[in-house]
Amino acid sequence: MREIVVCGEALVDVVQASSTTVTAGRLPPLQPALGGGPFNVAVTLGRLGGAVSMCTAVSTDTYGDAIIAALQASGVGTTLVQRRPEPTSLALALIGADGAAHYSFYIEGTADRLVGDPGPFAPTVSAVCFGTLSLVLEPGATVYESVLRRCHDEGRLVALDPNIRPSVIADHDAYRRRFASWMDAVDIVKLSDEDAEWLSIGPDGSTVADWLAAGVTAVIRTAGPDGITVDTADFSSVVPAVTTPVVDTIGAGDSVLGGVLRHLDRIGALAPAAVARLSREQWTATVEFAGQVAAITVSRPGADPPWASELISD
């Protein structure tokens, strides 16, 4: 059995539509929803039928209990989840008229950033995925970086989605340097065009070409309605986006990464050497599947990725 472990935070998105009318003395309603980039990736994988577990720290508060229940309901293993007494992180998501989400975070002293090293993973773990706030907030960021490098040294497939949130990055240049330093230990980088542009800024910035030269096998860039680009050392290919009505974009990129990893699992490519051998046609099929997954996610509110039964290709 091939298993995927997703490392990183699970939190609560508090969602408010920016178009909601604000009347005197009355604030618009807020809708809490479970989220966090790594949480969404894990849920996507579980719903698509993959063998997946999540490695994180989760509060013992009511929200933490809800996170555990939601993971298990989506088929995600929770034996690697650490429970802590600190509160759950909150993300305020304001939804614009175009469906795009804009975030503010409440993350001081929260449980997920205090994750401890889980130790070596089981031999059945073929791939490990990292991303978002967990790669920024200390002391957890250093813990996850250590796990990332250990997994690479052990020959496991390593995927990373930085999911850049500039407002929580205290030193932008230092983070850009740190991100570039990870590239020799990462096989797949998935990010948005906006993320790629932000990471390229200034003398400490780096680009897709730099990441591929450092050893990354494939860089997958999402651009909303403009499709998804796959870059490898041998080719660059653009896969058109699936046409779909957009309710909001929460979890869209996370669904893409979950879809990519699930498809790689289905074709027996959850290993660094196997990924390096994939052809343009195989990458195209992988990204087309991921695009179908994301199209369903954005067609409904919140990060609500599809189940395998909802996909035509399944």
C-alpha positions as CSV (number, residue, x, y, z in Angstrom):
1,M,0.0,0.0,0.0
2,R,1.2,3.5,-0.9
3,E,0.4,6.2,1.6
4,I,0.6,9.9,1.5
5,V,1.2,12.1,4.6
6,V,0.2,15.7,4.5
7,C,2.1,17.9,6.9
8,G,0.8,21.3,8.1
9,E,-2.0,23.3,9.7
10,A,-5.7,22.7,10.1
11,L,-7.7,25.8,11.1
12,V,-11.0,27.5,11.0
13,D,-11.9,29.8,8.1
14,V,-14.4,32.5,9.1
15,V,-16.0,33.5,5.8
16,Q,-17.7,36.8,5.0
17,A,-18.9,37.9,1.6
18,S,-17.6,41.4,1.0
19,S,-20.7,42.3,-1.0
20,T,-22.8,41.8,2.2
21,T,-24.7,45.0,3.1
22,V,-23.5,46.5,6.4
23,T,-26.2,48.4,8.2
24,A,-25.7,50.9,11.1
25,G,-24.8,49.0,14.3
26,R,-25.1,45.6,12.7
27,L,-22.2,43.5,11.2
28,P,-22.8,41.0,8.5
29,P,-23.0,37.3,9.5
30,L,-19.8,35.2,9.5
31,Q,-19.8,31.5,8.5
32,P,-17.1,29.3,10.1
33,A,-15.7,26.5,8.0
34,L,-12.8,24.1,8.6
35,G,-9.8,24.8,6.4
36,G,-6.1,25.4,6.1
37,G,-4.1,24.5,3.0
38,P,-2.7,21.2,4.2
39,F,-6.1,20.2,5.8
40,N,-7.8,20.8,2.4
41,V,-5.2,18.8,0.5
42,A,-5.6,15.9,3.0
43,V,-9.4,16.0,2.7
44,T,-9.2,16.1,-1.1
45,L,-7.0,13.0,-1.2
46,G,-9.2,11.1,1.3
47,R,-12.4,11.9,-0.6
48,L,-10.7,10.8,-3.9
49,G,-9.9,7.4,-2.4
50,G,-6.3,7.8,-1.6
51,A,-4.6,6.3,1.5
52,V,-3.7,9.5,3.4
53,S,-2.9,10.7,6.9
54,M,-2.3,14.1,8.3
55,C,0.6,15.1,10.5
56,T,-0.2,18.2,12.5
57,A,-1.0,19.6,15.9
58,V,-4.7,20.2,16.7
59,S,-6.3,21.9,19.7
60,T,-8.3,20.1,22.2
61,D,-11.0,22.8,21.9
62,T,-14.3,22.3,20.2
63,Y,-12.9,23.4,16.8
64,G,-10.1,20.9,17.2
65,D,-12.6,18.1,17.8
66,A,-14.5,19.2,14.7
67,I,-11.2,19.1,12.7
68,I,-10.5,15.5,13.8
69,A,-14.1,14.4,13.0
70,A,-13.9,16.0,9.5
71,L,-10.6,14.4,8.7
72,Q,-11.9,11.0,9.7
73,A,-15.2,11.5,7.8
74,S,-13.2,12.1,4.6
75,G,-11.1,9.0,5.1
76,V,-8.0,10.8,6.4
77,G,-5.9,9.0,9.0
78,T,-5.3,10.9,12.3
79,T,-2.8,8.7,14.2
80,L,-0.1,11.3,13.4
81,V,-2.2,14.2,14.8
82,Q,-0.9,15.7,18.1
83,R,-3.5,17.2,20.4
84,R,-2.6,20.3,22.4
85,P,-4.4,22.6,24.8
86,E,-3.7,25.9,22.9
87,P,-6.6,27.3,20.8
88,T,-7.3,26.7,17.1
89,S,-6.0,29.2,14.5
90,L,-8.6,31.3,12.8
91,A,-8.5,32.8,9.3
92,L,-10.9,35.6,8.4
93,A,-11.7,35.1,4.7
94,L,-13.4,38.0,2.8
95,I,-14.9,36.9,-0.5
96,G,-14.8,39.5,-3.3
97,A,-17.2,39.9,-6.2
98,D,-15.0,37.6,-8.4
99,G,-15.1,34.8,-5.8
100,A,-11.5,35.4,-4.7
101,A,-10.8,35.1,-1.0
102,H,-8.6,37.6,0.9
103,Y,-7.3,36.5,4.3
104,S,-6.5,37.9,7.8
105,F,-5.0,35.5,10.4
106,Y,-5.4,35.1,14.1
107,I,-2.5,32.7,14.9
108,E,-0.6,33.8,18.1
109,G,-0.2,31.1,20.6
110,T,-2.2,28.5,18.7
111,A,-1.9,24.8,18.7
112,D,-0.8,24.0,15.1
113,R,2.4,26.1,15.2
114,L,3.6,24.1,18.2
115,V,3.8,20.8,16.5
116,G,6.5,18.4,17.6
117,D,8.7,16.2,15.4
118,P,6.7,13.0,14.6
119,G,9.8,10.9,14.1
120,P,10.3,8.7,11.0
121,F,7.2,7.7,9.0
122,A,6.2,4.1,8.3
123,P,7.8,2.4,5.3
124,T,4.4,2.4,3.6
125,V,4.6,6.2,3.3
126,S,5.6,6.9,-0.3
127,A,4.9,10.7,-0.5
128,V,4.9,13.6,1.9
129,C,3.3,17.0,1.2
130,F,4.0,20.4,2.9
131,G,2.6,23.9,2.7
132,T,1.1,27.2,3.7
133,L,1.4,28.7,7.2
134,S,3.2,25.7,8.6
135,L,6.3,26.6,6.6
136,V,6.3,30.2,8.0
137,L,5.3,30.1,11.7
138,E,7.9,29.1,14.2
139,P,8.7,26.9,16.0
140,G,6.7,24.6,13.8
141,A,8.3,25.8,10.5
142,T,11.7,24.5,11.6
143,V,10.1,21.1,12.7
144,Y,8.4,20.7,9.3
145,E,11.6,21.7,7.4
146,S,13.5,19.0,9.3
147,V,10.8,16.4,8.4
148,L,10.9,17.6,4.7
149,R,14.6,17.0,4.5
150,R,14.5,13.7,6.3
151,C,11.8,12.4,3.9
152,H,13.8,13.5,0.9
153,D,16.9,11.7,2.3
154,E,14.8,8.6,2.8
155,G,13.8,8.6,-0.8
156,R,10.1,9.6,-0.4
157,L,8.4,11.9,-2.9
158,V,8.2,15.4,-1.5
159,A,5.6,17.9,-2.7
160,L,5.4,21.5,-1.5
161,D,2.8,24.3,-2.0
162,P,4.0,27.6,-0.4
163,N,0.5,29.2,-0.7
164,I,2.1,32.6,0.1
165,R,0.4,34.8,2.7
166,P,2.6,37.9,2.8
167,S,0.8,39.3,5.9
168,V,2.1,36.5,8.1
169,I,5.7,36.6,6.8
170,A,7.7,38.9,9.0
171,D,10.8,39.1,6.8
172,H,10.0,38.6,3.1
173,D,13.5,38.4,1.9
174,A,14.5,35.8,4.6
175,Y,11.5,33.7,3.6
176,R,12.5,33.9,-0.1
177,R,16.0,32.7,0.8
178,R,14.6,29.9,2.9
179,F,12.2,28.8,0.2
180,A,15.0,28.6,-2.4
181,S,17.1,26.5,0.1
182,W,14.4,23.8,0.1
183,M,14.4,23.2,-3.6
184,D,17.2,20.6,-3.6
185,A,14.9,18.5,-1.4
186,V,11.6,18.9,-3.2
187,D,10.3,16.9,-6.2
188,I,7.1,18.8,-7.0
189,V,6.3,22.5,-6.4
190,K,2.7,23.6,-6.8
191,L,1.9,27.2,-6.5
192,S,-0.2,30.0,-8.1
193,D,1.2,32.5,-10.6
194,E,0.9,35.2,-7.9
195,D,3.0,33.1,-5.5
196,A,5.6,32.6,-8.2
197,E,5.8,36.3,-8.9
198,W,6.1,37.2,-5.2
199,L,8.9,34.6,-4.7
200,S,10.9,36.1,-7.6
201,I,11.0,39.6,-6.2
202,G,14.4,41.2,-5.2
203,P,17.9,39.9,-5.0
204,D,16.8,37.0,-2.8
205,G,14.1,36.0,-5.2
206,S,14.1,32.8,-7.3
207,T,12.2,31.6,-10.3
208,V,10.8,28.4,-11.9
209,A,14.1,28.0,-13.8
210,D,16.1,28.3,-10.6
211,W,13.9,25.6,-8.8
212,L,14.3,23.2,-11.7
213,A,18.0,23.8,-11.8
214,A,18.2,23.0,-8.1
215,G,16.6,19.6,-8.6
216,V,12.8,20.1,-8.6
217,T,11.3,17.7,-11.1
218,A,8.1,19.6,-11.9
219,V,6.6,23.0,-11.1
220,I,2.8,23.3,-11.4
221,R,1.4,26.8,-11.6
222,T,-2.2,27.7,-11.4
223,A,-3.7,30.8,-13.0
224,G,-7.4,30.5,-12.4
225,P,-9.4,30.7,-15.7
226,D,-6.1,30.8,-17.6
227,G,-5.4,27.2,-16.8
228,I,-2.5,25.3,-15.2
229,T,1.1,25.2,-16.4
230,V,3.5,22.3,-15.9
231,D,7.2,23.1,-16.2
232,T,9.9,20.4,-16.2
233,A,13.5,20.5,-17.4
234,D,12.3,19.1,-20.7
235,F,9.1,21.0,-21.5
236,S,6.5,23.6,-20.5
237,S,2.8,22.8,-21.1
238,V,-0.4,24.7,-20.4
239,V,-3.6,22.8,-19.6
240,P,-6.8,24.9,-20.1
241,A,-9.0,25.5,-17.2
242,V,-12.3,23.6,-16.8
243,T,-15.2,26.0,-17.5
244,T,-17.4,26.2,-14.4
245,P,-19.4,28.8,-12.4
246,V,-17.3,30.1,-9.5
247,V,-18.9,30.6,-6.1
248,D,-15.6,31.2,-4.4
249,T,-11.9,30.1,-4.8
250,I,-11.3,28.8,-1.2
251,G,-9.4,25.6,-1.5
252,A,-9.0,25.7,-5.2
253,G,-5.2,25.4,-5.3
254,D,-5.3,22.8,-2.5
255,S,-7.7,20.7,-4.6
256,V,-5.3,20.9,-7.5
257,L,-2.4,19.6,-5.4
258,G,-4.6,16.8,-3.9
259,G,-5.8,15.9,-7.4
260,V,-2.2,15.8,-8.7
261,L,-1.0,13.5,-5.9
262,R,-4.0,11.3,-6.3
263,H,-3.5,10.8,-10.0
264,L,0.2,10.1,-9.5
265,D,-0.8,7.4,-7.0
266,R,-3.3,5.9,-9.5
267,I,-0.6,5.6,-12.2
268,G,2.0,4.2,-9.9
269,A,4.2,7.3,-9.8
270,L,4.4,8.1,-6.1
271,A,8.2,8.0,-6.1
272,P,10.9,10.5,-7.2
273,A,12.3,8.3,-10.0
274,A,8.8,7.6,-11.3
275,V,7.9,11.3,-11.4
276,A,11.1,12.1,-13.2
277,R,10.2,9.6,-15.9
278,L,6.7,11.1,-16.7
279,S,6.1,12.2,-20.2
280,R,4.4,15.4,-21.3
281,E,1.2,13.4,-22.0
282,Q,1.3,11.8,-18.6
283,W,1.7,15.2,-16.9
284,T,-1.1,16.6,-19.0
285,A,-3.4,13.8,-17.9
286,T,-2.4,14.4,-14.3
287,V,-3.1,18.1,-14.4
288,E,-6.4,17.6,-16.4
289,F,-7.6,15.4,-13.6
290,A,-6.5,17.9,-10.9
291,G,-8.4,20.7,-12.9
292,Q,-11.6,18.6,-12.8
293,V,-11.2,18.3,-9.0
294,A,-10.7,22.0,-8.5
295,A,-13.5,23.0,-10.8
296,I,-16.0,21.2,-8.6
297,T,-14.5,22.8,-5.4
298,V,-14.9,26.3,-6.7
299,S,-18.4,25.7,-7.9
300,R,-19.6,25.5,-4.3
301,P,-19.0,27.6,-1.2
302,G,-16.0,27.0,1.0
303,A,-13.3,24.4,0.7
304,D,-15.5,21.5,-0.2
305,P,-13.6,19.2,-2.5
306,P,-15.4,16.4,-4.4
307,W,-15.7,12.7,-3.7
308,A,-14.4,10.3,-6.3
309,S,-18.0,9.4,-7.3
310,E,-18.5,13.0,-8.5
311,L,-15.8,12.9,-11.1
312,I,-16.7,11.7,-14.6
313,S,-13.2,10.2,-15.1
314,D,-13.7,8.0,-12.1
